[in-house]
């Protein structure tokens, strides 16, 4: 189906704050917020969209991106709040695949257009180097198509679930990033990222959600294994990324 027209009154929002550049929504969740972008990634970390100091901060786009999206890779941040606001709902992805099936798509409206995305990975990473090697999922620059596709392989190997959504070299990605709940990942100072690719021109926005399944060979942060007295994934010995399934034959788009 065609992407619906932009419906947000961005002129009215701009009167509140000229840094409001869009609106982010995930169907079947409570995530529906204005999207801001400041001069740095600290600008709205503890400041609300109306300039008031706030522990919740705002949902904001990485300052390295332009308001009409980064080349290939747009990153959006939000806090994980105890009252279930902001991006705390993303942590529900760690519970089981049923939630992943309920929230397989997302929508972002900007000053320029409305974009739909299909989720293709949910990853948990450590931020503290004491918890093991850190995977840089916050890249905005890629040196070649091969570099980009290698990054996608790394993402899929770390995804909690396998999705029937293929990613090609010319696709554009959206990353939603938040902090993890220690009770769910067994270590402090973790990050959870929900990663999606933009729906291509002429492609259906639907996803065969019944084909979203657990990744039985997922690479978790090293601390996840050690803090549960589990044997680490062989990746930590060999450095080899598991082969990832090519979902192109099952993607309904």
N, C-alpha and C positions, 0 to 999 in steps of 0.2 A: 504493500500500500504506500501511497505517497506520504512524504513527511508532512505533518500538519504545519500551518504557518505559525510564526512566532506570535504568542498570545500575551506575553508579559508586557506591561506598560513600562518600558525601560526609560521613557522620558520622566515618568513620575519617580522611578527608582533613582534616576540620576540627580533629581532634586534633593534626595536624601543623602546620597553619597555618589560622587562622580566615579569612584573606584568600583562600583557595581557594574560588572561586565556581562552578567548572565544569570541563569538559574539552572540548578541541577536537581534532577528528580530520578528516583529509582522506584518503579512501579511496585506495589504491594509492600512498601516499607514506609516508615515515617520520614524518610529523607526527601525533603523538598525545601531548598534553601536558596537565597540569593548567593551568587558567586562573585567574589571580589578579587582584585589583584592590586597589591601594593608595590612600593618601591623595592621592598625586600621581603623575604619570607617571614620576617619578624613583625611586619607592619600590622597584620591582623591576627597574629597568634593569640593575643590577649585583648583584642579590641573588637567590639561588635560592629555590625554594618552601619550603625548610627553613631559611631565614634565613641561610644561609651565603654569604659573599662569593663572587661568581662572575662571570667575564667573560661567560658565556652569559646571565646574568640569568634571567628567567622570561618565559613568555608571559603578557601581562597586558592587561586591558581598560582603555580610556581612563577616567580618574577621573571624567570628566564624565558617564559613563553610570551607570545604576543596575544592580545585579546582575541584575535581571530584564529587561535590555536597554534601550537608549536608544529614545526615540521616533523611529522611522523609521531610525535610523542608528547602528549599534554598531561601534566601532572596536577592533581588537585588534592589539597590537604584539609583535614578536619579532625577535631579532637574526639577522643573516645570518652564520653561523659557518663557518669554513674546514673544520671536520670534518663538515659536512653536517647538523649538529644544529639544533635550534630551527626558525626559519622559513627557513633557507637553501634548503630545497627549493622554495620559491616562485620562486626565481630560475630554475628550470628552465623556467618558463613563457616565458621570453624566448628559449628555444632554437628551438622550432618548435611548430606547432599540434598535432603528435601528442601532446605532453605535455599540452597544454590539453585534448585529447580524453580523456586518461586520468584527469584530475582535474577533472571537470566538476561535481562536487557535494561538499558537505562537511557535517559534522554537529557540532553543539555541544550538549552536555549542561550544564544548569545546575542549581542547587538547586531550580528550579521546574519544569523541563520539559526535553524533548529537542526540538531544532529541526533541521530539514534545510534546506539552502540549495542553490540553483542558481547557479553562477557565470555572470555575464553580461558581465564586463569584466576585462581585465588591463592596467594602465596603468603607464607609467614616467614619473616626474616629477623635476625638479631641485629640490634644497633650497637651493642657493646662488643668490642673486639675480644674481650675476655670470654665471651660465649661462643667463640669460634669464628671462622672466616666469614666476612660480611659480603653479601651479594648486593651489588649496586643496581637496584631496580629503578633508580631515579635519573637515569641517563636522558639527556635531551638531544645529544649529538651522536650520530653513527657515521663511520668512515666509509661504508659501502653497503650495498644490499646484503652481501654475505655477512657482514658484521651485524646488521640488523636481524637477519634470520637466525644467526647464532644466538643472539640475545633472546629471540623467541623460543628457541630450543631450551635455553637455560630457564626461562619462565615456566614452560610446560613441565619441565622436570621437577620443579618446585611447587607446582600447583596441587592443591589438595584434591582437586577433581579433574577428570578428563572431560573436556567439552567438545561437542560436535561442531566446532567453529574453526575454520581454517584461517590462517594469516599468511598473506603474501607480501612480497617485498615492497609493494607500493601502498600498502594499507597504512591507515593512521590509527594510533592507539590512544586510549585514555586510561590513566592510572588514578585510582582513588586510594589515598593512603591515610592510615590512622594508626594509633597505638593499639597494642594488643592487651587483652586481659590476662594477667599472670596465671589465673586459675585455669585458663584454657590452653595455654601454650607451655606452661611449666618453667618459665624463666621470665625475669624482669626486662623492661626496656626493649620489648619486641615491637615489630611493625607488621601490620597486615595490609596487603594491597589487593584490591580487586581491579583486574586489568581487562579491558575490553577493546574491541576494534570497531571502527566506524562502519556502519552499514553502507555498502557500496551502491552507487547509482543503479537503479533498476532491480536491486536485490530485495527480497522479502526481509522484513525485520523479525520474522518469527524464528524461534529456535526449537528444535526437537528436544524438549526438556527431559524426556524419558531416557535419552542417550547420555545425560550427564551422570557420570558414575565416579566412584572413588578411584583415585590414583593409587594403585597398590604398591607402587615403587617410588613414592614421593620422597624427595630430599628435604628433610626438615633441618633447622639449625642444629648445630652440634650439641648445644646445651639442652635441647629437647630430649635427646637420647640420654645424655649423661645424667641429667637430673631425674630420670626415671629408671636408671640402671638398665638401659637398653643398649644393645649393640648398635653403634653408629652405622649409617648407610655406607656401603662400600665406596661411595664417592669420596669419603674423607680419607680413604687410603689410596685409591687409584687416581682420583681426579677426573674420572670418566663420567660423562653425563649419560644417563640411561636413554635408550632409543625412545623417542616420543611418537605416539601414534599419529599418523596423518589423517585428520578428520575430513579431508576434502570430499571423500565419497559419501559422507553421511550428513554434511551440512546442507540443510534444506534450501539455503539461499542460492 
